[in-house]
Amino acid sequence: MLWGARDAFVDVRYAQRQRETFPRAEVVILDDSGHWPMIDNPTTVERVVTGFLRRRLSGREVKHDVDPP
């Protein structure tokens, strides 16, 4: 899950709730993004999503907390 730290519509504190509800989920908080991280930081979003897909397709375990590359 990608979350913009500057989201004016859905506060970043809900990212923690996602971690609690889905403990195996990857939650990435992008400091320089708002509600639309794929528009605010397309290069970072591409790296995060590509890394996630590579890990999932390779069968490696997904980490609980991930920092943007």
C-alpha positions as CSV (number, residue, x, y, z in Angstrom):
1,M,0.0,0.0,0.0
2,L,1.4,3.4,-0.9
3,W,0.4,6.3,1.2
4,G,1.2,10.0,0.8
5,A,2.3,11.6,4.0
6,R,0.7,14.9,2.9
7,D,-2.7,13.4,1.9
8,A,-5.3,16.1,2.7
9,F,-8.2,13.7,2.3
10,V,-7.1,10.5,4.2
11,D,-4.8,11.2,7.1
12,V,-1.5,9.2,7.2
13,R,-2.5,7.8,10.6
14,Y,-4.7,5.3,8.7
15,A,-1.6,3.8,7.2
16,Q,-0.9,2.3,10.7
17,R,-4.4,0.9,10.8
18,Q,-3.7,-0.8,7.5
19,R,-0.6,-2.4,9.1
20,E,-2.7,-3.6,12.0
21,T,-5.6,-4.9,9.8
22,F,-3.3,-6.5,7.3
23,P,-0.1,-7.5,9.2
24,R,1.6,-9.0,6.1
25,A,0.9,-5.9,4.0
26,E,3.7,-3.6,2.8
27,V,2.9,0.0,3.7
28,V,5.1,2.6,2.1
29,I,4.6,6.2,3.2
30,L,5.9,8.7,0.7
31,D,6.9,11.9,2.5
32,D,6.6,14.1,-0.6
33,S,3.2,12.8,-1.8
34,G,-0.4,13.8,-1.2
35,H,-3.5,11.9,-2.1
36,W,-2.2,10.8,-5.5
37,P,1.4,9.5,-4.9
38,M,1.5,8.1,-8.5
39,I,1.2,11.6,-9.8
40,D,3.3,13.3,-7.1
41,N,6.2,10.9,-7.3
42,P,5.8,8.6,-10.3
43,T,9.4,7.4,-10.3
44,T,9.4,6.4,-6.7
45,V,6.0,4.7,-7.1
46,E,7.3,2.8,-10.1
47,R,10.3,1.6,-8.1
48,V,8.2,0.5,-5.1
49,V,5.6,-1.3,-7.2
50,T,8.2,-3.0,-9.4
51,G,10.1,-4.2,-6.3
52,F,7.0,-5.5,-4.8
53,L,6.0,-7.4,-7.9
54,R,9.5,-8.9,-8.3
55,R,9.4,-10.1,-4.7
56,R,5.9,-11.6,-5.1
57,L,6.7,-13.2,-8.4
58,S,10.0,-14.7,-7.2
59,G,8.2,-16.3,-4.2
60,R,10.2,-14.3,-1.6
61,E,8.4,-13.3,1.6
62,V,7.1,-9.8,1.6
63,K,8.5,-7.6,4.4
64,H,6.2,-5.9,6.9
65,D,7.7,-2.4,6.6
66,V,9.4,-1.1,3.5
67,D,11.1,2.2,2.9
68,P,11.0,3.6,-0.6
69,P,14.2,2.7,-2.6
